[in-house]
Amino acid sequence: MSSNTPRVGFVSLGCPKALVDSERILTQLRIRGYEIAPSYDSADLVVVNTCGFIDSAIDESLDAIGEALASNGRVIVTGCLGANPERILARHPRVLNVTGPHATEQVVRAIETHLPRPHAPFLDLVPAQGIRLTPRHYAYLKISEGCNNTCSFCIIPSLRGKLASRPIDDVMGEAERLVASGVRELLVISQDTSAYGVDLRYRKGSFRGVEYETRFVDLARALGTLGVWVRMHYVYPYPHVDNVMPLMAEGKILPYLDIPFQHASPTVLKRMKRPAHAEDTLERIHGWRRQVPGLVLRSSFIVGFPGETDEEFEQLLDWLEEAQLDRVGCFKYSPVQGATANEIAGAVPAEVMDERYEAFMALASDISAERLETQVGKTLQVLVDSVDGDTAIARTAGDAPEIDGVVNVKNARGLKPGEFAQVTITVAGTYDLEGVPATG
């Protein structure tokens, strides 16, 4: 393909943290004058940002690399799977370069080596907030890289390194630019949001003339001054998480927490080597809801972890029944190359794992349906994501994009994507709601 301006195709796989890495790379490419190609055949070179967390994600990444090679022929690989370059090169020896995660400068240098940049980049073509892969009205705000935890089923620390927090004034500067560009919802992400700042010894910084520490609660307090939705993801239930409840009660940040509980049995959590596994999570949840009655909790769980007994699984079901979590995901355990959990005895048979998964999801869906039913007749603020004719897809404060439910708004003419609206809920399903614009 020939073009006066070099064009780079981009494939981004994996979690929102990887998506932010992709946005940073794309921003640097645009700063340097590259164009972003929408297809393989219109690109001079393709970058594949991979995921390497579990086997299915690794297979998806390797397949994506192969597809890019077959369609374009010139491929640079980055991301979590890039931390294991031998596995990539064994299957795809023709890739031009391989780097690991959050390696923006290395990726850009590799691109410049194999596709020299234009002589005079148009810096004014790049918006102050950078290039984003999300809709204009919401954005992921990554506050740190890496993780200090040693969970037995996880290899993220070996892929992405130890915790490396961004100073709070740096984070808040980015958040302010995003809001100025039209972002109405900030989704705070990291590997361990609750641990934010511990590696920096809670270094102080200032924002709008106010001094804050680089720590979880101060970040929530500072973000709460921006006047947009602030949603917290990947929050481990350390004791200091209790301190954000007053901010939620005051409406400064959304009454929503994404907490990766993973299990409820103390013995399973011990085998998982989960941080804060000894905390009385049920008592904490009840206390949170007393302070913030509208609090929405989402989490993910693993069934079939090595050694999981019938009794331990029943403990999980009993815990979920009492916790009444609003949004729940579940995964069947699968070994991850390099994880210490592979050495734990007592593999759960596949058929047992399937049965437990079905039982868990049946209970979770019943809880979800019952909790959503309580919303019928209420008028809720929603953020509109898209509009098609007289139907809009929107989300409440309890719905994160892509992973939680939606509100299907009927008779929605006049609503616009990226705007807030008041919607009266008329129907509740298992995971989604339906409503109409409020009148009066």
MARPA-803085 format. One record per residue (C-alpha): residue in three letters; z, y, x. Coordinates in pm, 1 decimal, decimal comma, always signed. Each point is the difference from the previous one (the first is absolute). Example, Ala and Ser with C-alpha at 12.3 -4.5 7.8 and 13.67 -1.06 7.14 Angstrom:
REC rest       up    north     east
REC  ALA   +780,0   -450,0  +1230,0
REC  SER    -66,0   +344,0   +137,0
END
This chain:
REC rest       up    north     east
REC  MET     +0,0     +0,0     +0,0
REC  SER    -79,8   +345,3   +138,3
REC  SER   +178,5   +320,4    -92,6
REC  ASN    +64,4   +334,3   +164,3
REC  THR   +371,5    -37,2    -71,3
REC  PRO   +172,3   -329,7    +92,7
REC  ARG   +138,1   -179,0   -302,0
REC  VAL   +297,5   -237,7     -8,4
REC  GLY    +63,1   -253,1   -275,0
REC  PHE   +359,0    -90,6    -78,4
REC  VAL   +175,6   -299,5   -156,1
REC  SER   +374,3    +38,6    -62,4
REC  LEU   +204,7   -307,7    -87,9
REC  GLY   +370,0    -62,7    -49,8
REC  CYS   +293,9   +210,4   -111,1
REC  PRO    +35,2   +375,4    -59,7
REC  LYS   +131,2    +40,4   +355,0
REC  ALA   -331,8   -130,9   +130,5
REC  LEU   -179,5   +231,0   -244,0
REC  VAL   +175,7   +298,0   +158,2
REC  ASP   -112,4   -123,2   +343,6
REC  SER   -356,6     -7,8   -134,5
REC  GLU    +34,0   +354,4   -133,6
REC  ARG   +115,7   +121,6   +340,6
REC  ILE   -293,3   -163,5   +177,1
REC  LEU   -247,3   +142,4   -253,2
REC  THR   +150,8   +346,0    +37,7
REC  GLN    -44,4    -12,7   +378,2
REC  LEU   -357,9   -119,4    -39,9
REC  ARG    -84,9   +288,0   -234,4
REC  ILE   +166,0   +246,1   +237,3
REC  ARG   -229,5   -131,0   +271,6
REC  GLY   -306,5    +44,0   -218,4
REC  TYR    -67,0   -357,4   -108,4
REC  GLU   -112,1    -75,7   -355,2
REC  ILE   +150,9   -281,5   -204,2
REC  ALA   -260,9   -244,8   -126,3
REC  PRO    +38,1   -153,8   -347,0
REC  SER   -168,8   -331,3    +86,8
REC  TYR    -65,6   -233,0   +290,0
REC  ASP   -371,7    +70,9    +15,5
REC  SER    +51,4   +377,1    +12,6
REC  ALA   +251,7    -22,2   +286,3
REC  ASP    -62,0     +6,2   +374,0
REC  LEU   +326,2   -187,0    +54,8
REC  VAL   +273,0   -151,1   -220,7
REC  VAL   +378,7     +6,7    +42,9
REC  VAL   +204,6   -273,3   -168,5
REC  ASN   +372,3    +75,3    -37,8
REC  THR   +158,8   -342,6    -41,4
REC  CYS   +314,2   -157,4   -142,1
REC  GLY   +172,0   -284,5   +183,1
REC  PHE   +318,9    -62,6   -193,3
REC  ILE    -67,5   -330,6   -177,9
REC  ASP   -270,9   -264,5    +28,6
REC  SER   -194,3   +114,2   -306,7
REC  ALA     -8,2   +357,6   +134,8
REC  ILE   -114,2   -126,0   +340,4
REC  ASP   -280,5   -199,6   -163,4
REC  GLU   -104,5   +306,1   -202,1
REC  SER     -7,5   +211,1   +316,7
REC  LEU   -202,1   -254,2   +197,8
REC  ASP   -245,2    -31,8   -288,8
REC  ALA    -35,2   +379,1    -19,4
REC  ILE    -73,3    +18,5   +372,7
REC  GLY   -263,3   -269,9    -38,4
REC  GLU   -160,4   +177,8   -294,1
REC  ALA    -13,4   +326,4   +195,0
REC  LEU   -153,7   -175,1   +300,7
REC  ALA   -259,5   -173,6   -215,5
REC  SER    -93,0   +320,0   -182,4
REC  ASN    +22,1   +252,4   +282,0
REC  GLY    +51,7   -176,4   +332,3
REC  ARG   +214,6   +268,6   +166,3
REC  VAL   +368,0    -39,1    -89,2
REC  ILE   +328,6   +133,7   +134,6
REC  VAL   +319,8   -167,9   -119,1
REC  THR   +345,6   +155,8    -32,3
REC  GLY   +319,0    -60,4   -199,9
REC  CYS   +271,1   -264,3     -8,5
REC  LEU   -227,0   -295,9    +69,3
REC  GLY   -121,1   +190,2   +305,6
REC  ALA   +339,3    -68,0   +158,5
REC  ASN   -133,9   -353,7    +44,4
REC  PRO   -347,2    +72,1   +146,9
REC  GLU    -52,6   -358,5   +114,7
REC  ARG     -5,4   -119,4   -360,0
REC  ILE   -264,2   +258,9    -88,8
REC  LEU   -216,7    -59,7   +307,0
REC  ALA    +15,8   -376,5    -39,8
REC  ARG   -178,1    +32,1   -333,3
REC  HIS   -194,2   +322,9    +57,8
REC  PRO    -75,0    +42,5   +371,4
REC  ARG   -263,0   +269,2    -72,2
REC  VAL   +245,2   +269,7   -111,1
REC  LEU    -19,6   +307,3   +221,0
REC  ASN   +371,0    +74,7    +30,8
REC  VAL   +337,7   -114,4   -136,1
REC  THR   +319,5   +207,2    -29,3
REC  GLY   +331,6    -52,4   -176,9
REC  PRO   +160,2   +202,6   -281,3
REC  HIS    +61,2   +379,7     -0,8
REC  ALA   -237,5    +40,2   +295,3
REC  THR   -194,3   +305,2   -116,7
REC  GLU    -84,6   +138,8   +343,5
REC  GLN   -106,7   -338,3   +138,4
REC  VAL   -228,8    -60,4   -297,3
REC  VAL   -155,8   +345,1    +29,7
REC  ARG    -57,6    -49,2   +373,4
REC  ALA   -167,7   -334,5    -67,3
REC  ILE   -225,0   +159,2   -261,6
REC  GLU    -92,0   +282,2   +238,5
REC  THR    -83,8   -259,6   +268,3
REC  HIS   -234,0   -201,7   -220,3
REC  LEU   -121,9   +289,1   -217,3
REC  PRO    +20,7   +332,0   +186,0
REC  ARG   +113,3   +287,5   -216,0
REC  PRO   -223,4   +296,2    -83,9
REC  HIS     +3,0   +301,7   +226,9
REC  ALA   +141,3   +254,2   -248,7
REC  PRO   +233,7   -136,2   -270,9
REC  PHE    +44,3   +215,3   -310,8
REC  LEU   +375,2    +38,8     +1,4
REC  ASP     -4,5   +199,6   -322,7
REC  LEU   -127,5   -305,1   -187,2
REC  VAL   +337,6   -168,2    +35,9
REC  PRO   +264,0   +107,1   -254,3
REC  ALA   +344,7    +89,7   +133,0
REC  GLN   +153,6   -310,4   -156,2
REC  GLY   -254,3   -226,0   +171,2
REC  ILE   -220,8   -274,1   -145,0
REC  ARG   +162,4   -211,7   -270,7
REC  LEU   -101,5   -326,2   -164,4
REC  THR   +211,4    +53,0   -311,8
REC  PRO    -90,0   +213,8   -302,0
REC  ARG    +54,5   +372,5    +47,1
REC  HIS   +319,5    +11,6   -204,3
REC  TYR   +216,1   -249,8   +188,9
REC  ALA    +51,5    -87,2   +366,2
REC  TYR   +198,6   -236,5   +218,2
REC  LEU   +243,5   +169,9   +237,5
REC  LYS    +80,0   -229,8   +292,7
REC  ILE   +331,7    +99,8   +156,6
REC  SER    +28,9   -258,4   +277,9
REC  GLU   -166,7   -288,0   +177,5
REC  GLY   +142,2   -342,3    +79,5
REC  CYS   +326,8   -167,4    -89,5
REC  ASN   +325,4   -102,7   +170,2
REC  ASN    +73,1   -290,7   -235,1
REC  THR    -47,4   -363,2   +101,7
REC  CYS    -73,1   -169,2   -333,7
REC  SER    -85,8   -361,9    +72,9
REC  PHE   -314,0     -6,9   -217,4
REC  CYS   -146,5   +325,5   +134,5
REC  ILE   -194,6    +87,9   +315,4
REC  ILE    -41,5   +372,1    -72,0
REC  PRO   +221,0   +110,4   +294,3
REC  SER   -219,0   -198,6   +240,0
REC  LEU   -312,7   +149,5   -158,2
REC  ARG   +105,7   +360,5    -53,8
REC  GLY   +291,6    +35,6   +242,5
REC  LYS   +353,7   +130,6    -34,3
REC  LEU    +97,4   +281,7   -235,7
REC  ALA   -157,4   +331,6   +102,1
REC  SER    +88,1   +276,8   -245,9
REC  ARG   -187,1   +328,2    -32,8
REC  PRO   +223,7   +308,5    +30,4
REC  ILE    +82,9   +142,5   -340,2
REC  ASP   -168,8   +335,6    +64,7
REC  ASP   -322,6   -186,1    +87,6
REC  VAL    +18,1   -205,7   -320,3
REC  MET    +78,3   +302,7   -214,2
REC  GLY   -284,8   +198,9   +152,5
REC  GLU   -243,5   -273,5   -103,7
REC  ALA   +157,4    -26,5   -345,2
REC  GLU    -33,0   +374,9    -53,6
REC  ARG   -369,0     -6,9   +100,3
REC  LEU    -65,7   -287,8   -238,0
REC  VAL   +163,2   +181,4   -290,1
REC  ALA   -197,9   +315,9    +81,1
REC  SER   -319,7   -208,0    -17,8
REC  GLY    +75,0   -110,3   -358,0
REC  VAL   +210,0   -314,1    +45,6
REC  ARG   +235,2    -48,0   -295,8
REC  GLU   +171,7   -319,1   +118,3
REC  LEU   +126,1    -96,3   +346,3
REC  LEU    +61,8   -369,2    +65,1
REC  VAL   +240,2    -38,1   +292,3
REC  ILE    -75,2   -311,4   +205,7
REC  SER   +113,7   -172,8   +318,9
REC  GLN   +115,8   -348,7    +95,3
REC  ASP   +364,6    +93,5    -60,9
REC  THR    +35,0   +336,5   -172,5
REC  SER   +380,4    -18,6    -12,0
REC  ALA    +15,7    -19,4   +380,3
REC  TYR   -200,0   +319,9    +42,9
REC  GLY   +124,4   +206,5   +292,5
REC  VAL   +246,3   -246,1   +153,2
REC  ASP   -218,0    -29,8   +312,0
REC  LEU     -1,0   +380,2    +37,4
REC  ARG   +377,0    +15,9    -50,6
REC  TYR    -69,9   +206,7   -310,1
REC  ARG   -154,0   +286,8   +198,1
REC  LYS    +20,5   +332,7   -181,9
REC  GLY   -300,4   +199,6   -112,8
REC  SER    -67,1   +288,9   -234,2
REC  PHE   -223,4    +44,6   -302,4
REC  ARG    -40,4   +328,4   -185,9
REC  GLY   +297,3   +141,1   +185,3
REC  VAL   +237,5   -283,5    -88,5
REC  GLU   +135,2   -244,1   +258,7
REC  TYR    -28,6   -372,3    -74,5
REC  GLU    +73,6   -315,6   +194,4
REC  THR   -263,3   -266,9    +55,4
REC  ARG   +157,9   -247,5   -237,7
REC  PHE    -81,5   -159,2   -335,1
REC  VAL   +221,8   +212,1   -224,3
REC  ASP    -97,2   +331,0   +163,9
REC  LEU   -367,7    -94,2    -28,9
REC  ALA    +45,2    -63,2   -372,7
REC  ARG   +179,9   +331,9    -33,6
REC  ALA   -274,8   +190,5   +185,1
REC  LEU   -285,7   -168,6   -188,2
REC  GLY   +180,2    +81,2   -323,7
REC  THR    -63,6   +371,0    +60,2
REC  LEU   -380,5    -37,7    -21,2
REC  GLY    -22,2    -26,0   -378,7
REC  VAL   -206,1   -321,5    -10,7
REC  TRP    +71,8   -363,2    -73,8
REC  VAL   +167,1   -168,1   +298,8
REC  ARG     +4,5   -381,1     -8,1
REC  MET   +199,2   -207,8   +250,8
REC  HIS   -138,1   -334,1   +120,2
REC  TYR   +137,5   -278,0   +224,9
REC  VAL   +363,0   +111,2    -34,4
REC  TYR   +246,6   -254,3   +137,9
REC  PRO   +328,0    +12,2   -197,3
REC  TYR   +221,9   +137,8   +275,4
REC  PRO   +315,4   +176,4   -127,4
REC  HIS   -135,3   +351,1    +65,1
REC  VAL   -275,4    -58,3   -259,5
REC  ASP   +270,2    +76,8   -257,5
REC  ASN    -16,1   +362,0   +115,9
REC  VAL   -347,5    +61,5   -146,8
REC  MET   +115,2    -75,0   -354,8
REC  PRO   +117,2   +358,4    -66,6
REC  LEU   -344,2   +126,2   +108,4
REC  MET   -161,3   -234,5   -253,1
REC  ALA   +245,0   +103,2   -270,3
REC  GLU    -91,8   +365,4    +66,8
REC  GLY   -373,6    -75,4    -19,9
REC  LYS    -64,1    +89,9   +365,5
REC  ILE   -163,7   -334,8    +77,9
REC  LEU   -124,0   -269,9   -235,7
REC  PRO   +256,1   -243,8   -143,8
REC  TYR   -182,7   -287,0   +167,1
REC  LEU    +86,0   -228,0   +290,1
REC  ASP   -215,6   -269,5   +154,9
REC  ILE   +251,9   -235,1   +164,1
REC  PRO   -120,9   -321,8   +168,9
REC  PHE   +288,7   -225,9   -102,4
REC  GLN   -205,9   -318,7    +74,4
REC  HIS   +271,3   -232,7   -138,1
REC  ALA   +349,0     -2,5   -150,8
REC  SER   +163,6   -313,0   +140,9
REC  PRO   +230,5    +97,8   +290,2
REC  THR    -90,8   -317,6   +189,2
REC  VAL   -374,8    +58,9    -35,3
REC  LEU    +40,2   +364,6   +101,0
REC  LYS   +194,4   -114,6   +305,4
REC  ARG   -285,2   -234,5    +98,8
REC  MET   -241,4   +288,1    -57,4
REC  LYS   +217,0   +219,9   +226,4
REC  ARG    -28,1   +281,9   -248,9
REC  PRO   +177,1   +327,8    +79,9
REC  ALA   +281,3    +97,3   -237,4
REC  HIS    -13,8   -350,7   -148,6
REC  ALA   +379,1     -5,1    -46,3
REC  GLU     +6,2   +305,4   -224,3
REC  ASP    +98,0    -52,5   -363,5
REC  THR   -339,2   +103,4   -131,5
REC  LEU    +75,9    -61,1   -366,5
REC  GLU   +300,1   +231,8    +10,7
REC  ARG   -211,7   +258,8   +181,4
REC  ILE   -277,1    -21,7   -259,9
REC  HIS   +245,0    +41,0   -288,6
REC  GLY   +154,1   +299,2   +175,0
REC  TRP   -339,8   +160,6    +57,4
REC  ARG    -94,0    -38,4   -364,7
REC  ARG   +325,6   +152,8   -112,6
REC  GLN    -89,7   +309,9   +202,9
REC  VAL   -372,8     -6,2    -83,5
REC  PRO    -52,6   -173,2   -337,5
REC  GLY   -379,2    +24,0    +27,4
REC  LEU    -14,8   -154,8   +347,0
REC  VAL   -296,7   -235,2    +49,7
REC  LEU    +36,3   -272,5   +262,5
REC  ARG   -283,8   -201,5   +145,3
REC  SER    +21,4   -281,4   +250,3
REC  SER   -172,8   -305,1   +140,1
REC  PHE   +135,4   -349,8    +53,6
REC  ILE    -86,7   -319,7   +184,2
REC  VAL    +41,7   -340,7   -163,5
REC  GLY    -17,5   -324,3   +191,8
REC  PHE   +148,5   +137,7   +321,9
REC  PRO    +82,3   -288,6   +238,6
REC  GLY   +313,9   -178,8   -110,4
REC  GLU    +10,6   +165,3   -345,0
REC  THR   +192,1   -236,7   -227,1
REC  ASP     -2,3    -23,6   -378,0
REC  GLU   +341,5   +165,7     -1,6
REC  GLU   -119,2   +290,2   +217,5
REC  PHE   -302,2    +52,8   -223,8
REC  GLU   +222,7     +2,1   -309,1
REC  GLN   +212,6   +264,9   +172,7
REC  LEU   -314,4   +209,7    +31,2
REC  LEU    -83,3    -37,4   -370,0
REC  ASP   +356,9    +83,1   -102,7
REC  TRP     -2,8   +306,4   +224,9
REC  LEU   -331,3   +122,2   -142,0
REC  GLU   +125,1    -47,3   -356,0
REC  GLU   +301,4   +219,3    +70,1
REC  ALA   -180,4   +254,8   +220,7
REC  GLN   -270,7    +61,2   -263,1
REC  LEU   -248,1   +134,0   +254,0
REC  ASP   -283,2   +197,2   -160,1
REC  ARG   -286,8    -89,1   +234,5
REC  VAL     -7,7   -332,7   +182,9
REC  GLY   -244,3   -177,8   +228,8
REC  CYS    +32,9   -353,9   +131,6
REC  PHE   -157,4   -193,6   +285,7
REC  LYS     +3,6   -368,4    +81,6
REC  TYR   +119,5    -48,7   +355,0
REC  SER   -268,5    -67,5   +257,8
REC  PRO    +52,0    -36,4   +375,4
REC  VAL   -100,4   +292,2   +220,4
REC  GLN   -108,2    -69,7   +355,0
REC  GLY   +273,3   +120,5   +235,9
REC  ALA   +275,8    +26,0   -265,1
REC  THR   +332,5   -167,6    +78,4
REC  ALA    +21,0   -128,9   -358,7
REC  ASN   -254,7   -261,8   +103,1
REC  GLU   +280,4   -176,7   +186,5
REC  ILE   +229,1    -25,8   -304,3
REC  ALA    +27,1   -351,6   -139,7
REC  GLY    -49,5    -91,1   -362,8
REC  ALA   -353,4    +95,1    -97,9
REC  VAL    -25,6    +29,6   -378,5
REC  PRO   -279,4   -217,3   -147,2
REC  ALA   -295,8   +194,6   -137,6
REC  GLU    +45,5   -134,1   -353,8
REC  VAL   +366,6   +106,3     -2,5
REC  MET    -95,7   +341,4   +133,3
REC  ASP   -256,8    +35,7   -279,3
REC  GLU   +257,1    -90,9   -264,5
REC  ARG   +250,0   +250,2   +136,5
REC  TYR   -261,7   +272,7    +16,2
REC  GLU    -96,2    -58,3   -364,2
REC  ALA   +363,9     -1,1   -112,1
REC  PHE    +77,8   +316,9   +193,5
REC  MET   -301,4   +190,3   -130,6
REC  ALA    +65,8   -113,5   -357,6
REC  LEU   +349,2   +150,6    +17,2
REC  ALA   -123,7   +313,5   +176,8
REC  SER   -272,2    +58,3   -260,0
REC  ASP   +249,5    -44,5   -286,1
REC  ILE   +229,2   +259,6   +157,8
REC  SER   -291,0   +236,6    +55,0
REC  ALA   -114,3    -29,6   -361,8
REC  GLU   +351,9    +55,5   -134,7
REC  ARG    +58,7   +307,1   +215,0
REC  LEU   -338,1   +152,1    -86,3
REC  GLU    +65,5    -55,4   -371,0
REC  THR   +287,6   +250,6    +25,1
REC  GLN   -255,9   +270,6    +83,8
REC  VAL   -185,5    -24,1   -332,4
REC  GLY    +43,9   +321,2   -198,4
REC  LYS   +101,3   +205,1   +303,1
REC  THR   -201,6   +289,9   +139,1
REC  LEU    -41,4    -35,0   +376,2
REC  GLN   -151,4   +210,5   +273,6
REC  VAL   -295,3   -177,6   +160,1
REC  LEU   -236,0    +70,5   +288,1
REC  VAL   -363,9    -56,5    -96,1
REC  ASP   -195,8   -211,9   +249,1
REC  SER   -336,8    -24,0   -175,3
REC  VAL   -176,1    +83,2   -326,5
REC  ASP   -284,5   -192,5   -161,9
REC  GLY   -120,0   +152,4   -325,9
REC  ASP   +299,5    +34,2   -228,7
REC  THR   +218,3   -244,6   +197,6
REC  ALA   +210,8    +91,2   +301,0
REC  ILE   +182,0   -217,1   +251,3
REC  ALA   +332,3   +157,8    +93,7
REC  ARG   +333,9    -90,5   +153,5
REC  THR   +359,9    +81,6    -80,7
REC  ALA   +263,5    +87,5   +257,6
REC  GLY    +74,7   -373,0     +9,0
REC  ASP   -350,1   -108,3   +102,6
REC  ALA   -128,9     +7,7   +357,1
REC  PRO   -380,0     -1,5    +35,2
REC  GLU   -175,5   -333,1    +48,5
REC  ILE   +315,5   -215,7    -18,3
REC  ASP   +176,3    +84,5   -326,9
REC  GLY   -111,8    +36,0   -358,9
REC  VAL   -194,0   +281,0   -166,8
REC  VAL     -1,2   +196,9   -324,0
REC  ASN   -324,8    -28,1   -194,3
REC  VAL    -27,5   +333,2   -181,3
REC  LYS   -217,8     +5,4   -311,1
REC  ASN   -155,9   +315,3   -149,7
REC  ALA    +21,7   +147,6   +348,5
REC  ARG   -280,9   +256,1    -14,3
REC  GLY   +112,0   +308,6   +186,5
REC  LEU   +210,1   -191,2   +253,9
REC  LYS   -114,5    +20,6   +361,9
REC  PRO    +66,4   -218,8   +303,6
REC  GLY   +278,4   +134,3   +217,1
REC  GLU   +173,3   +185,3   -282,8
REC  PHE   +336,2    -67,3   -159,8
REC  ALA    +12,8    -58,3   -374,4
REC  GLN   +252,0    -83,0   -271,3
REC  VAL    -79,4   -331,3   -170,2
REC  THR   +170,9   -168,3   -295,0
REC  ILE    +22,9   -376,9    +55,4
REC  THR   -129,4   -205,4   -292,7
REC  VAL    -39,8   -354,2   +136,4
REC  ALA   +170,0   -201,3   +274,5
REC  GLY   -153,4   -301,3   +170,8
REC  THR   +133,4   -226,8   +270,8
REC  TYR    -76,4   +242,4   +282,7
REC  ASP   -186,4   +296,0   -152,0
REC  LEU    +58,6   +260,6   -268,5
REC  GLU   -228,3   +169,5   -249,9
REC  GLY    +39,0   +345,1   -145,6
REC  VAL   -153,1   +320,2   -130,0
REC  PRO    +34,1   +361,4   +113,4
REC  ALA   +313,1   +154,9   -142,4
REC  THR    -45,5   +267,3   -263,5
REC  GLY   +198,9   +311,9    -55,0
END
